[in-house]
């Protein structure tokens, strides 16, 4: 008996890249910055990242090949400061989220050290589609 993987199951046509996407996502998980994902409506989601110490100019949000990429890079202005204890690191990060087809970024906002990214899923006009059979 041969073992079938998710991408090779005969009933899942066109999902051959799904297994690779899941593996790639699992490998990219590093924990910083912490984030929440919440469903705010039936077809609306919000990703919230804790980016304390970052300004809007330190952050960039892009969609690259159906991947939402959030990057943060702080300018290190600690040369003229003397720290007795430095527990808040000024480190750069890159956080990636894979977006399903039909999910688009609706906007982003920042308040109280939290970066909010709103996502919307497009609702198709037709749920049922009839396919006409052509004569050969």
C-alpha positions as CSV (number, residue, x, y, z in Angstrom):
1,X,0.0,0.0,0.0
2,X,1.5,3.3,-1.0
3,X,1.1,6.3,1.2
4,X,-0.7,9.3,-0.4
5,X,0.4,12.8,0.6
6,X,-2.0,15.7,0.6
7,X,-0.8,17.1,-2.7
8,X,-1.1,13.8,-4.5
9,X,-4.6,12.7,-3.5
10,X,-6.7,12.3,-6.6
11,X,-9.6,14.3,-5.3
12,X,-7.5,17.4,-4.6
13,X,-6.8,18.7,-8.0
14,X,-4.6,21.7,-8.2
15,X,-3.5,21.6,-4.6
16,X,0.0,20.2,-5.3
17,X,1.7,23.2,-3.8
18,X,-0.2,23.2,-0.6
19,X,2.1,20.8,1.2
20,X,5.2,22.9,0.2
21,X,3.4,26.1,1.5
22,X,2.7,24.5,4.9
23,X,6.3,23.3,5.2
24,X,7.7,26.7,4.3
25,X,5.4,28.5,6.7
26,X,6.3,26.1,9.6
27,X,10.1,26.8,9.0
28,X,9.7,30.5,9.0
29,X,8.1,30.7,12.5
30,X,10.5,32.5,14.8
31,X,8.2,34.2,17.4
32,X,9.2,37.8,16.9
33,X,7.3,40.0,16.9
34,X,4.3,38.4,18.6
35,X,1.0,38.7,16.7
36,X,-2.7,38.0,16.8
37,X,-5.0,37.0,14.0
38,X,-8.7,37.6,14.5
39,X,-11.8,37.3,12.4
40,X,-13.7,40.6,12.6
41,X,-16.5,39.8,10.2
42,X,-17.5,36.8,7.9
43,X,-15.0,37.9,5.2
44,X,-12.7,40.2,7.1
45,X,-9.7,39.4,9.2
46,X,-7.2,41.5,11.2
47,X,-3.5,40.7,11.9
48,X,-2.1,42.7,14.9
49,X,1.6,42.8,15.5
50,X,3.2,44.1,18.7
51,X,5.8,46.5,17.4
52,X,6.7,48.6,20.4
53,X,9.5,51.1,19.7
54,X,8.9,51.1,16.0
55,X,7.7,54.2,14.1
56,X,5.6,54.0,10.9
57,X,8.7,54.9,9.0
58,X,10.6,51.9,10.4
59,X,8.0,49.4,9.0
60,X,7.1,48.3,5.5
61,X,4.2,46.1,4.4
62,X,4.3,44.5,1.0
63,X,2.4,41.7,-0.8
64,X,4.9,39.6,-2.8
65,X,3.6,36.5,-4.7
66,X,0.5,36.1,-2.4
67,X,2.7,36.5,0.7
68,X,2.1,39.4,3.1
69,X,5.5,40.5,4.3
70,X,5.9,42.8,7.2
71,X,9.5,44.2,7.8
72,X,10.8,46.3,10.6
73,X,14.1,48.0,10.9
74,X,14.9,50.5,13.6
75,X,17.6,53.1,13.3
76,X,20.1,52.6,16.1
77,X,20.4,55.9,17.9
78,X,22.0,54.4,21.0
79,X,25.5,55.9,20.2
80,X,24.7,59.0,22.3
81,X,22.8,57.2,25.0
82,X,24.1,55.4,28.1
83,X,22.0,52.3,29.1
84,X,22.2,51.0,32.6
85,X,20.0,48.1,31.4
86,X,18.9,47.3,27.8
87,X,16.0,44.9,27.8
88,X,14.2,46.4,24.7
89,X,16.2,45.3,21.7
90,X,16.3,47.4,18.6
91,X,16.3,44.5,16.2
92,X,15.0,44.1,12.7
93,X,12.4,41.5,11.8
94,X,10.5,40.0,8.9
95,X,7.2,38.3,9.4
96,X,5.5,36.5,6.5
97,X,1.9,35.4,6.1
98,X,0.6,33.4,3.2
99,X,-2.6,34.8,1.7
100,X,-5.2,32.6,0.0
101,X,-6.5,33.5,-3.4
102,X,-9.1,36.1,-3.1
103,X,-7.8,37.6,0.2
104,X,-6.4,41.1,-0.2
105,X,-5.0,43.7,2.2
106,X,-7.7,46.4,2.9
107,X,-5.4,48.7,4.9
108,X,-3.1,49.1,7.8
109,X,-3.0,51.4,10.9
110,X,-0.9,51.8,14.0
111,X,-1.8,52.7,17.5
112,X,-0.3,52.2,21.0
113,X,2.6,50.2,19.6
114,X,0.3,47.8,17.7
115,X,0.3,47.5,13.9
116,X,-3.1,46.4,12.6
117,X,-3.4,45.0,9.1
118,X,-6.9,44.5,7.8
119,X,-7.6,41.7,5.2
120,X,-10.8,41.2,3.1
121,X,-11.8,38.0,1.3
122,X,-13.6,38.7,-1.9
123,X,-17.0,37.0,-2.1
124,X,-17.6,35.5,-5.6
125,X,-20.7,36.6,-7.4
126,X,-21.5,33.0,-8.5
127,X,-21.2,30.1,-6.2
128,X,-22.7,27.6,-8.7
129,X,-21.4,27.6,-12.2
130,X,-22.9,25.6,-15.0
131,X,-20.5,24.2,-17.6
132,X,-21.8,23.8,-21.2
133,X,-20.8,20.7,-23.0
134,X,-19.6,21.4,-26.6
135,X,-20.2,19.0,-29.4
136,X,-17.1,17.4,-30.9
